[in-house]
Amino acid sequence: MKNGEDLVVIHLIIITMQSLLTILLFGLPTGWEWPIILIVILLLFGGKKIPELMKGIGKGVRGFKDGLKEIEKDIEEDTPSN
């Protein structure tokens, strides 16, 4: 069984990861930059490879979110209720 201190550390790591993700997303391109990025991606990968690339990215993001939910669930299960 996990120690209470371990749960606090895991929870702090999750909060830190969420904060870093928010900071990283704040610097995303806006407006006119998106069409340029899309054209460059189309030129680099070609029309046939883009659906495969997006499918792989989607699976990766889904796996990351599922992992975070599982860790949060473990924390809630191991936390003693008062």
Phi, psi and omega in degrees: 000144184283147177283151180299326179294322178298320180295321179296317180297315179298318179296320178294323178296317179297315180298318179296317179298318179295321179294318178296321178298319178297317180295317180296320180290337180296332182269015180293152177296154180232159171048246188291344181287330182298313179300323179295315179298317180296322178294317179297317178298317179298319179291323182286316188258337183082160185293332184279333184273340185297315178300322178294319179297314180294323178296317178295319178296317179299318178296321179295315179295318179298317178297320178296314179296319178298321178296317178297317179297321180294319178295316179297322178296318178297321179296315181295323180291323184274348180282123179290137179271144182266000000 
